[in-house]
Amino acid sequence: MVTAGLDRKAQLFNVSKEKPSQRVQTLMLPNLPIYSAKFINEGSQLLLTGNRKHFYYYDLEANKLEKVPGI
């Protein structure tokens, strides 16, 4: 699960019915208040958008955050 907000943080959680949810990672975007966060490509990547002319793409498997200039 992912939570995101205007504080520019996206927090990733491991959610399970058997045990309490645990925060796995926190991403801090340097210049993008997050309006929307969505898993893509069968949950292996994360798309983070806001009110700027750029957006961010995060690859969970490679642990890589990439800024994409322009839509």
C-alpha positions in Angstrom: 0.0 0.0 0.0 1.2 3.6 -0.6 0.1 6.8 1.1 1.1 10.2 -0.3 0.4 13.8 0.3 1.2 17.5 -0.1 4.1 17.1 2.3 6.0 15.5 -0.6 6.3 12.2 1.1 5.2 8.8 -0.2 5.2 6.0 2.3 5.1 2.3 1.3 3.6 -0.2 3.6 3.5 -4.0 3.7 -0.1 -4.9 4.5 -1.0 -8.4 5.7 -4.1 -9.9 7.4 -1.9 -12.1 9.6 0.2 -9.3 11.2 0.1 -5.5 11.7 1.0 -3.3 8.7 4.6 -2.2 8.6 6.1 0.8 6.9 8.7 -0.4 4.5 10.1 2.8 3.0 9.5 6.5 2.8 10.2 8.5 -0.4 10.8 12.2 -0.1 10.3 14.1 -3.4 12.4 17.2 -3.5 9.9 19.5 -5.4 6.6 17.8 -5.9 3.6 18.0 -3.5 1.9 14.6 -4.4 -1.6 14.8 -5.6 -1.8 11.2 -6.9 0.2 8.0 -6.4 -0.6 4.8 -8.3 1.0 1.4 -8.7 1.6 0.4 -12.3 3.1 -2.6 -14.2 1.5 -5.2 -11.8 2.7 -3.3 -8.7 6.4 -3.2 -9.5 6.5 0.5 -10.2 4.9 3.6 -8.7 3.8 6.8 -10.5 3.7 10.0 -8.5 2.1 13.2 -9.8 1.3 16.6 -8.6 0.6 20.2 -9.8 4.0 20.6 -11.6 5.1 20.1 -15.2 7.0 17.0 -14.2 6.3 13.8 -12.4 8.2 11.0 -10.7 8.5 7.3 -11.4 9.7 4.9 -8.8 10.9 1.3 -9.6 10.4 -0.8 -6.5 12.6 -3.7 -7.7 15.6 -1.4 -8.6 14.9 1.0 -5.7 15.3 3.9 -8.2 13.4 7.2 -8.2 13.4 9.1 -11.5 12.1 12.5 -12.4 10.3 12.7 -15.7 10.4 16.3 -17.1 7.2 17.2 -18.8 4.0 15.3 -19.5 
